[in-house]
Amino acid sequence: MFLEKLFLYNMVVGFIISVGNFLGLVFHVKKSFSGSFMGIGIGNSFFRLMLVGVFLYMWFKFGMLNIWGLLVGLSVLTIAMPIYVLIEYRRKIDGTST
């Protein structure tokens, strides 16, 4: 309503990139702690970061880019997760509702 479509479109793309990167990280960490070396494909950190880099390069080169929307989308998950963890930790310690 208040923002242009291009900003919102880039924000959604940035959020999807961020969530995909996080899910790849979770997959890699789970495989690492299970003692299995089968997570060398999609869960490998270098491969995952290379995919994110290639996707961002293609988006910069060929996509309809609004850098501010993309940065907001990439930042939402990284800002929201620590806040969520702190709220849940506070609930567990003293039982306060937020």
C-alpha positions in Angstrom: 0.0 0.0 0.0 2.8 2.4 0.9 5.7 0.8 -0.9 6.2 0.2 -4.5 5.8 -3.3 -6.0 9.5 -3.5 -6.9 10.5 -3.0 -3.3 8.1 -5.7 -2.0 9.1 -8.1 -4.8 12.8 -7.7 -3.9 12.0 -8.0 -0.2 10.3 -11.4 -0.8 13.2 -12.6 -3.0 15.7 -11.6 -0.3 13.7 -13.4 2.4 13.5 -16.5 0.3 17.3 -16.4 -0.2 17.8 -15.9 3.5 15.5 -18.8 4.4 17.0 -21.1 1.8 20.5 -20.3 3.1 19.4 -21.0 6.7 17.8 -24.3 5.8 21.0 -25.3 4.0 23.0 -24.4 7.1 20.6 -26.4 9.3 21.0 -29.4 7.0 24.8 -29.1 7.1 25.0 -28.8 10.9 22.6 -31.8 11.5 24.7 -33.9 9.2 27.9 -32.8 10.9 26.7 -33.7 14.4 25.3 -37.0 13.3 28.8 -38.2 12.4 27.7 -38.7 8.8 29.7 -37.4 5.9 26.8 -37.7 3.5 26.0 -34.0 3.7 28.8 -33.1 1.3 26.5 -32.1 -1.5 23.8 -29.5 -0.9 24.7 -29.1 2.8 28.3 -28.1 2.2 28.9 -24.6 3.3 31.0 -23.6 0.3 28.5 -25.0 -2.2 25.6 -23.3 -0.3 27.4 -19.9 -0.3 28.4 -20.3 -3.9 24.7 -20.9 -4.8 23.6 -17.8 -2.9 26.4 -15.8 -4.6 25.5 -17.0 -8.1 21.8 -16.4 -7.4 22.5 -12.8 -6.2 24.8 -12.2 -9.2 22.1 -13.3 -11.6 19.5 -11.2 -9.7 21.7 -8.1 -9.9 22.5 -8.7 -13.6 19.1 -9.8 -15.0 16.4 -9.1 -12.3 14.4 -6.0 -11.5 16.6 -4.8 -8.7 15.7 -2.6 -5.8 18.7 -2.8 -3.4 16.8 -1.5 -0.4 14.0 -4.1 -0.7 16.6 -6.9 -1.2 18.6 -5.8 1.9 15.4 -5.6 4.0 14.4 -9.1 2.9 17.9 -10.5 3.6 17.9 -8.9 7.1 14.5 -9.9 8.4 15.4 -13.4 9.4 18.8 -12.5 10.9 17.1 -9.8 13.1 14.0 -11.8 14.0 15.8 -15.0 15.1 17.8 -13.6 18.0 14.8 -11.6 19.2 12.7 -14.8 19.2 15.3 -16.7 21.1 15.5 -14.0 23.7 11.8 -13.9 24.1 11.5 -17.7 24.4 14.4 -17.8 26.9 12.7 -15.2 29.0 9.5 -17.2 29.0 11.3 -20.3 30.1 13.1 -18.5 33.0 10.4 -16.5 34.6 7.2 -17.6 32.8 6.3 -14.1 31.6 4.1 -13.8 28.6 5.0 -11.3 25.8 
